[in-house]
Amino acid sequence: INLLYYGRGAVFVSLVLTLYGLINARITRLTQIKITLPGLPSFWRNKTAIMVADPHLGQVLRKGFARKIIKLINRENPEIVFMPGDFYDGVHTDFNALAQEFKKVDAPQGIYFCSGNHEMFAGYAQCENALKAAGIHILENEKVEIQGLQIAGVAYKHDVMPELPETLKNITLNKSKPSILLKHVPLQLEEVSKSGFNLVLCGQSHHGQIWPGRLITKRYFKGFDYGLKMLNNLHIYTSSGAGTWGPPMRIFTKSEIVKIIFE
């Protein structure tokens, strides 16, 4: 009798957690942070940026999810939008149609993107072409300067890239001006710090997505798997991501977009 009782209890708890996980994954929260960048031009003071990591658009999260994210973005009146990788889920889908939705984003200074591992799975060329056609700026080991703010991105090749220090060196930062790096994976942050960047925006970890996954991501990403942290003079924000990978569930983690207010 006890075994039957415990068995039924386990099934009930599993069903409740599954239902909670499915519903929780569809509730996208807004996380707000404030960042002080040295030498920030007056243009950017008190302006808002939105960070959207890991939307994983594809066969599970489709146009409806994209439209919901865009509505959340536009509600915050951002000056600029940052997307550090995994725009797509890495499966065959209508890449162009999903990217075209983001033409509805109202951000005067544009949307900036660096690739993640799921773009590699999907086929980087077709992902890149679809994003470019939608007016999204792809930063592949390069830098742009917008109103005195340097924004750079590194292309994903592997989680750990031995060539990263050389890649960052070739981006040629002006150390007297503030700088932001888009980097999909929150690893090799010591190298990013040494290169002189002020802020790095990362994704990939999903904060473990389904508990106790966060115990694994915390160990793998050396404590930089979620949230706002500091390393030397480098601000680091790793997002838990807007979308999901694999099971469309989140248990004791959250889907988020991040509102960054520059001070």
C-alpha atoms as a printed R data frame, in Angstrom:
    type eleno elety resid chain resno      x      y       z
1   ATOM     1    CA   ILE     A     1  0.000  0.000   0.000
2   ATOM     2    CA   ASN     A     2  2.832  2.369   0.889
3   ATOM     3    CA   LEU     A     3  4.546  1.777  -2.452
4   ATOM     4    CA   LEU     A     4  1.311  2.489  -4.314
5   ATOM     5    CA   TYR     A     5  0.776  5.640  -2.218
6   ATOM     6    CA   TYR     A     6  4.275  6.943  -2.882
7   ATOM     7    CA   GLY     A     7  4.041  6.009  -6.539
8   ATOM     8    CA   ARG     A     8  0.844  7.969  -6.999
9   ATOM     9    CA   GLY     A     9  2.373 10.871  -5.094
10  ATOM    10    CA   ALA     A    10  5.416 10.866  -7.375
11  ATOM    11    CA   VAL     A    11  3.223 10.841 -10.497
12  ATOM    12    CA   PHE     A    12  1.134 13.720  -9.115
13  ATOM    13    CA   VAL     A    13  4.213 15.815  -8.296
14  ATOM    14    CA   SER     A    14  5.677 15.093 -11.750
15  ATOM    15    CA   LEU     A    15  2.462 16.199 -13.453
16  ATOM    16    CA   VAL     A    16  2.272 19.389 -11.373
17  ATOM    17    CA   LEU     A    17  5.910 20.252 -12.092
18  ATOM    18    CA   THR     A    18  5.437 19.566 -15.814
19  ATOM    19    CA   LEU     A    19  2.373 21.795 -15.987
20  ATOM    20    CA   TYR     A    20  4.129 24.505 -13.981
21  ATOM    21    CA   GLY     A    21  7.206 24.218 -16.219
22  ATOM    22    CA   LEU     A    22  5.184 24.550 -19.428
23  ATOM    23    CA   ILE     A    23  3.256 27.588 -18.168
24  ATOM    24    CA   ASN     A    24  6.282 29.236 -16.517
25  ATOM    25    CA   ALA     A    25  8.308 29.013 -19.747
26  ATOM    26    CA   ARG     A    26  5.669 31.091 -21.566
27  ATOM    27    CA   ILE     A    27  5.743 33.940 -19.029
28  ATOM    28    CA   THR     A    28  8.484 36.292 -20.165
29  ATOM    29    CA   ARG     A    29  9.685 38.581 -17.382
30  ATOM    30    CA   LEU     A    30 11.403 41.944 -17.666
31  ATOM    31    CA   THR     A    31 14.627 42.144 -15.675
32  ATOM    32    CA   GLN     A    32 15.970 45.663 -15.148
33  ATOM    33    CA   ILE     A    33 19.598 46.533 -14.463
34  ATOM    34    CA   LYS     A    34 21.510 49.792 -14.324
35  ATOM    35    CA   ILE     A    35 25.020 50.040 -15.731
36  ATOM    36    CA   THR     A    36 27.573 52.833 -15.319
37  ATOM    37    CA   LEU     A    37 30.054 52.889 -18.197
38  ATOM    38    CA   PRO     A    38 33.162 55.080 -17.966
39  ATOM    39    CA   GLY     A    39 33.208 58.038 -20.335
40  ATOM    40    CA   LEU     A    40 29.628 57.483 -21.445
41  ATOM    41    CA   PRO     A    41 28.554 60.257 -23.868
42  ATOM    42    CA   SER     A    42 25.641 62.411 -22.752
43  ATOM    43    CA   PHE     A    43 23.563 60.986 -25.619
44  ATOM    44    CA   TRP     A    44 23.376 57.608 -23.834
45  ATOM    45    CA   ARG     A    45 22.745 58.802 -20.291
46  ATOM    46    CA   ASN     A    46 19.432 57.489 -18.958
47  ATOM    47    CA   LYS     A    47 18.797 55.780 -22.295
48  ATOM    48    CA   THR     A    48 17.504 52.221 -22.421
49  ATOM    49    CA   ALA     A    49 18.858 49.161 -24.207
50  ATOM    50    CA   ILE     A    50 17.047 45.843 -24.390
51  ATOM    51    CA   MET     A    51 18.921 42.551 -24.371
52  ATOM    52    CA   VAL     A    52 17.230 39.475 -25.836
53  ATOM    53    CA   ALA     A    53 19.328 36.328 -25.545
54  ATOM    54    CA   ASP     A    54 18.397 32.867 -26.784
55  ATOM    55    CA   PRO     A    55 14.912 33.332 -28.252
56  ATOM    56    CA   HIS     A    56 15.381 29.954 -30.008
57  ATOM    57    CA   LEU     A    57 12.838 30.675 -32.715
58  ATOM    58    CA   GLY     A    58 11.954 27.690 -34.856
59  ATOM    59    CA   GLN     A    59  9.452 24.853 -34.891
60  ATOM    60    CA   VAL     A    60  8.399 25.172 -31.232
61  ATOM    61    CA   LEU     A    61  8.645 28.912 -30.599
62  ATOM    62    CA   ARG     A    62  7.228 30.523 -33.714
63  ATOM    63    CA   LYS     A    63  5.855 33.836 -34.935
64  ATOM    64    CA   GLY     A    64  3.445 34.194 -32.027
65  ATOM    65    CA   PHE     A    65  6.309 34.029 -29.548
66  ATOM    66    CA   ALA     A    66  8.384 36.431 -31.647
67  ATOM    67    CA   ARG     A    67  5.505 38.926 -31.687
68  ATOM    68    CA   LYS     A    68  5.119 38.677 -27.916
69  ATOM    69    CA   ILE     A    69  8.830 39.412 -27.436
70  ATOM    70    CA   ILE     A    70  8.664 42.347 -29.855
71  ATOM    71    CA   LYS     A    71  5.681 43.780 -27.990
72  ATOM    72    CA   LEU     A    72  7.632 43.579 -24.726
73  ATOM    73    CA   ILE     A    73 10.635 45.261 -26.352
74  ATOM    74    CA   ASN     A    74  8.642 48.133 -27.833
75  ATOM    75    CA   ARG     A    75  6.825 48.748 -24.544
76  ATOM    76    CA   GLU     A    76 10.155 49.852 -23.026
77  ATOM    77    CA   ASN     A    77 10.991 52.361 -25.807
78  ATOM    78    CA   PRO     A    78 14.595 51.194 -26.200
79  ATOM    79    CA   GLU     A    79 17.234 53.192 -28.004
80  ATOM    80    CA   ILE     A    80 18.993 49.996 -29.076
81  ATOM    81    CA   VAL     A    81 18.579 46.204 -28.889
82  ATOM    82    CA   PHE     A    82 21.281 43.582 -28.269
83  ATOM    83    CA   MET     A    83 20.906 39.888 -29.185
84  ATOM    84    CA   PRO     A    84 23.879 37.732 -28.116
85  ATOM    85    CA   GLY     A    85 23.141 34.567 -30.066
86  ATOM    86    CA   ASP     A    86 20.732 31.675 -30.588
87  ATOM    87    CA   PHE     A    87 18.125 33.702 -32.445
88  ATOM    88    CA   TYR     A    88 17.166 30.412 -34.074
89  ATOM    89    CA   ASP     A    89 16.700 27.000 -32.523
90  ATOM    90    CA   GLY     A    90 18.947 25.213 -34.958
91  ATOM    91    CA   VAL     A    91 16.293 23.295 -36.896
92  ATOM    92    CA   HIS     A    92 14.874 23.737 -40.375
93  ATOM    93    CA   THR     A    93 12.315 26.531 -40.269
94  ATOM    94    CA   ASP     A    94 11.197 29.618 -42.150
95  ATOM    95    CA   PHE     A    95 14.254 31.662 -41.238
96  ATOM    96    CA   ASN     A    96 13.230 34.705 -43.265
97  ATOM    97    CA   ALA     A    97  9.665 34.956 -41.934
98  ATOM    98    CA   LEU     A    98 10.821 34.763 -38.309
99  ATOM    99    CA   ALA     A    99 13.526 37.382 -38.790
100 ATOM   100    CA   GLN     A   100 11.171 39.704 -40.701
101 ATOM   101    CA   GLU     A   101  8.979 40.008 -37.586
102 ATOM   102    CA   PHE     A   102 11.805 41.983 -35.987
103 ATOM   103    CA   LYS     A   103 11.355 44.777 -38.495
104 ATOM   104    CA   LYS     A   104  8.546 45.796 -36.120
105 ATOM   105    CA   VAL     A   105 11.034 46.548 -33.340
106 ATOM   106    CA   ASP     A   106 11.155 50.266 -32.670
107 ATOM   107    CA   ALA     A   107 14.770 50.963 -31.679
108 ATOM   108    CA   PRO     A   108 16.244 54.094 -33.324
109 ATOM   109    CA   GLN     A   109 19.857 52.877 -33.130
110 ATOM   110    CA   GLY     A   110 19.041 49.388 -34.405
111 ATOM   111    CA   ILE     A   111 19.391 45.726 -33.426
112 ATOM   112    CA   TYR     A   112 22.848 44.171 -33.004
113 ATOM   113    CA   PHE     A   113 23.504 40.437 -33.031
114 ATOM   114    CA   CYS     A   114 26.333 37.967 -32.581
115 ATOM   115    CA   SER     A   115 26.018 34.294 -33.449
116 ATOM   116    CA   GLY     A   116 25.470 31.414 -31.037
117 ATOM   117    CA   ASN     A   117 25.944 27.672 -31.289
118 ATOM   118    CA   HIS     A   118 22.413 27.102 -32.612
119 ATOM   119    CA   GLU     A   119 23.101 29.289 -35.639
120 ATOM   120    CA   MET     A   120 25.912 26.855 -36.401
121 ATOM   121    CA   PHE     A   121 23.486 23.917 -36.144
122 ATOM   122    CA   ALA     A   122 20.933 25.599 -38.393
123 ATOM   123    CA   GLY     A   123 23.449 26.627 -41.050
124 ATOM   124    CA   TYR     A   124 25.108 29.949 -40.405
125 ATOM   125    CA   ALA     A   125 24.881 31.320 -43.950
126 ATOM   126    CA   GLN     A   126 21.095 31.064 -44.178
127 ATOM   127    CA   CYS     A   127 20.664 32.450 -40.643
128 ATOM   128    CA   GLU     A   128 22.951 35.371 -41.434
129 ATOM   129    CA   ASN     A   129 21.188 36.126 -44.716
130 ATOM   130    CA   ALA     A   130 17.746 36.094 -43.076
131 ATOM   131    CA   LEU     A   131 18.844 38.374 -40.237
132 ATOM   132    CA   LYS     A   132 20.567 40.821 -42.586
133 ATOM   133    CA   ALA     A   133 17.473 40.947 -44.806
134 ATOM   134    CA   ALA     A   134 15.467 41.949 -41.726
135 ATOM   135    CA   GLY     A   135 17.830 44.848 -41.029
136 ATOM   136    CA   ILE     A   136 19.559 43.241 -38.035
137 ATOM   137    CA   HIS     A   137 23.233 44.226 -37.744
138 ATOM   138    CA   ILE     A   138 25.504 41.206 -37.420
139 ATOM   139    CA   LEU     A   139 28.759 41.761 -35.539
140 ATOM   140    CA   GLU     A   140 31.106 38.960 -36.510
141 ATOM   141    CA   ASN     A   141 34.457 39.721 -34.868
142 ATOM   142    CA   GLU     A   142 33.976 43.404 -35.563
143 ATOM   143    CA   LYS     A   143 33.059 46.708 -33.967
144 ATOM   144    CA   VAL     A   144 30.792 49.626 -34.742
145 ATOM   145    CA   GLU     A   145 30.551 52.967 -32.989
146 ATOM   146    CA   ILE     A   146 27.109 54.401 -32.300
147 ATOM   147    CA   GLN     A   147 26.913 57.901 -30.836
148 ATOM   148    CA   GLY     A   148 30.282 57.440 -29.140
149 ATOM   149    CA   LEU     A   149 29.495 53.936 -27.787
150 ATOM   150    CA   GLN     A   150 31.602 51.063 -29.138
151 ATOM   151    CA   ILE     A   151 29.626 47.867 -29.752
152 ATOM   152    CA   ALA     A   152 31.389 44.675 -30.810
153 ATOM   153    CA   GLY     A   153 30.470 41.049 -31.281
154 ATOM   154    CA   VAL     A   154 32.369 37.782 -31.573
155 ATOM   155    CA   ALA     A   155 31.197 34.964 -33.815
156 ATOM   156    CA   TYR     A   156 30.594 31.627 -32.119
157 ATOM   157    CA   LYS     A   157 32.962 28.838 -33.149
158 ATOM   158    CA   HIS     A   158 33.290 26.790 -29.966
159 ATOM   159    CA   ASP     A   159 32.426 27.310 -26.302
160 ATOM   160    CA   VAL     A   160 36.123 27.912 -25.651
161 ATOM   161    CA   MET     A   161 37.977 29.626 -28.491
162 ATOM   162    CA   PRO     A   162 41.789 29.630 -28.257
163 ATOM   163    CA   GLU     A   163 41.842 32.404 -30.857
164 ATOM   164    CA   LEU     A   164 39.687 34.737 -28.735
165 ATOM   165    CA   PRO     A   165 42.505 36.971 -27.389
166 ATOM   166    CA   GLU     A   166 43.735 37.601 -30.935
167 ATOM   167    CA   THR     A   167 40.166 38.203 -32.157
168 ATOM   168    CA   LEU     A   168 39.567 40.758 -29.411
169 ATOM   169    CA   LYS     A   169 42.903 42.435 -30.109
170 ATOM   170    CA   ASN     A   170 41.990 42.803 -33.795
171 ATOM   171    CA   ILE     A   171 38.742 44.571 -32.887
172 ATOM   172    CA   THR     A   172 40.958 47.544 -31.863
173 ATOM   173    CA   LEU     A   173 39.089 49.253 -29.062
174 ATOM   174    CA   ASN     A   174 39.480 52.923 -28.285
175 ATOM   175    CA   LYS     A   175 40.067 52.628 -24.532
176 ATOM   176    CA   SER     A   176 38.968 56.226 -23.973
177 ATOM   177    CA   LYS     A   177 35.429 55.407 -25.130
178 ATOM   178    CA   PRO     A   178 32.899 53.048 -23.509
179 ATOM   179    CA   SER     A   179 32.510 49.597 -25.006
180 ATOM   180    CA   ILE     A   180 30.082 46.667 -25.029
181 ATOM   181    CA   LEU     A   181 30.840 43.162 -26.279
182 ATOM   182    CA   LEU     A   182 28.223 40.655 -27.405
183 ATOM   183    CA   LYS     A   183 29.494 37.139 -26.729
184 ATOM   184    CA   HIS     A   184 27.213 34.144 -26.676
185 ATOM   185    CA   VAL     A   185 29.073 32.014 -24.131
186 ATOM   186    CA   PRO     A   186 30.001 33.329 -20.651
187 ATOM   187    CA   LEU     A   187 33.445 31.745 -20.687
188 ATOM   188    CA   GLN     A   188 36.946 33.224 -21.205
189 ATOM   189    CA   LEU     A   189 35.790 36.330 -19.365
190 ATOM   190    CA   GLU     A   190 39.277 36.974 -18.007
191 ATOM   191    CA   GLU     A   191 40.444 37.441 -21.607
192 ATOM   192    CA   VAL     A   192 37.521 39.805 -22.272
193 ATOM   193    CA   SER     A   193 38.433 41.784 -19.168
194 ATOM   194    CA   LYS     A   194 42.078 42.073 -20.233
195 ATOM   195    CA   SER     A   195 41.039 43.311 -23.683
196 ATOM   196    CA   GLY     A   196 39.534 46.440 -22.125
197 ATOM   197    CA   PHE     A   197 35.793 46.013 -22.661
198 ATOM   198    CA   ASN     A   198 33.530 47.636 -20.064
199 ATOM   199    CA   LEU     A   199 30.464 45.382 -20.440
200 ATOM   200    CA   VAL     A   200 29.914 41.935 -21.931
201 ATOM   201    CA   LEU     A   201 26.445 40.517 -22.640
202 ATOM   202    CA   CYS     A   202 26.090 36.732 -22.786
203 ATOM   203    CA   GLY     A   203 23.473 34.005 -23.009
204 ATOM   204    CA   GLN     A   204 23.582 30.255 -23.665
205 ATOM   205    CA   SER     A   205 23.267 29.016 -20.071
206 ATOM   206    CA   HIS     A   206 19.443 29.369 -19.764
207 ATOM   207    CA   HIS     A   207 20.337 29.371 -16.035
208 ATOM   208    CA   GLY     A   208 19.979 25.621 -16.303
209 ATOM   209    CA   GLN     A   209 16.365 25.965 -17.566
210 ATOM   210    CA   ILE     A   210 15.049 22.951 -15.609
211 ATOM   211    CA   TRP     A   211 16.122 22.529 -11.989
212 ATOM   212    CA   PRO     A   212 18.629 21.240 -10.897
213 ATOM   213    CA   GLY     A   213 20.275 22.246 -14.183
214 ATOM   214    CA   ARG     A   214 21.488 25.503 -12.653
215 ATOM   215    CA   LEU     A   215 23.877 23.522 -10.431
216 ATOM   216    CA   ILE     A   216 25.539 22.238 -13.596
217 ATOM   217    CA   THR     A   217 25.596 25.606 -15.398
218 ATOM   218    CA   LYS     A   218 26.997 27.355 -12.328
219 ATOM   219    CA   ARG     A   219 29.911 24.932 -12.264
220 ATOM   220    CA   TYR     A   220 30.469 24.911 -16.033
221 ATOM   221    CA   PHE     A   221 30.363 28.703 -16.393
222 ATOM   222    CA   LYS     A   222 32.337 29.257 -13.175
223 ATOM   223    CA   GLY     A   223 29.636 31.252 -11.431
224 ATOM   224    CA   PHE     A   224 28.866 33.487 -14.416
225 ATOM   225    CA   ASP     A   225 25.845 31.447 -15.548
226 ATOM   226    CA   TYR     A   226 23.283 34.103 -14.607
227 ATOM   227    CA   GLY     A   227 22.925 37.708 -13.565
228 ATOM   228    CA   LEU     A   228 25.039 40.822 -13.228
229 ATOM   229    CA   LYS     A   229 28.595 40.201 -12.016
230 ATOM   230    CA   MET     A   230 31.934 41.984 -12.006
231 ATOM   231    CA   LEU     A   231 35.362 40.692 -13.001
232 ATOM   232    CA   ASN     A   232 38.094 43.253 -12.477
233 ATOM   233    CA   ASN     A   233 36.645 46.315 -14.274
234 ATOM   234    CA   LEU     A   234 34.346 44.285 -16.527
235 ATOM   235    CA   HIS     A   235 30.568 44.250 -16.019
236 ATOM   236    CA   ILE     A   236 29.126 40.877 -17.050
237 ATOM   237    CA   TYR     A   237 25.473 40.111 -17.603
238 ATOM   238    CA   THR     A   238 24.459 36.571 -18.492
239 ATOM   239    CA   SER     A   239 20.775 36.224 -19.316
240 ATOM   240    CA   SER     A   240 18.639 33.180 -18.598
241 ATOM   241    CA   GLY     A   241 17.243 33.735 -22.101
242 ATOM   242    CA   ALA     A   242 13.893 34.513 -23.628
243 ATOM   243    CA   GLY     A   243 13.185 31.113 -25.141
244 ATOM   244    CA   THR     A   244 13.769 27.461 -24.331
245 ATOM   245    CA   TRP     A   245 15.801 24.646 -25.814
246 ATOM   246    CA   GLY     A   246 14.623 21.049 -25.862
247 ATOM   247    CA   PRO     A   247 11.577 20.632 -23.606
248 ATOM   248    CA   PRO     A   248  9.589 23.906 -23.755
249 ATOM   249    CA   MET     A   249  9.652 24.068 -19.963
250 ATOM   250    CA   ARG     A   250 11.255 26.080 -17.185
251 ATOM   251    CA   ILE     A   251 11.319 24.785 -13.647
252 ATOM   252    CA   PHE     A   252 12.606 27.261 -11.032
253 ATOM   253    CA   THR     A   253 14.172 29.488 -13.702
254 ATOM   254    CA   LYS     A   254 12.667 32.323 -15.727
255 ATOM   255    CA   SER     A   255 12.355 33.458 -19.315
256 ATOM   256    CA   GLU     A   256 13.469 37.052 -19.529
257 ATOM   257    CA   ILE     A   257 14.340 40.029 -21.601
258 ATOM   258    CA   VAL     A   258 16.683 42.506 -19.952
259 ATOM   259    CA   LYS     A   259 16.233 46.260 -19.723
260 ATOM   260    CA   ILE     A   260 19.577 48.019 -19.388
261 ATOM   261    CA   ILE     A   261 19.530 51.638 -18.234
262 ATOM   262    CA   PHE     A   262 22.792 53.486 -18.878
263 ATOM   263    CA   GLU     A   263 23.839 55.814 -16.081
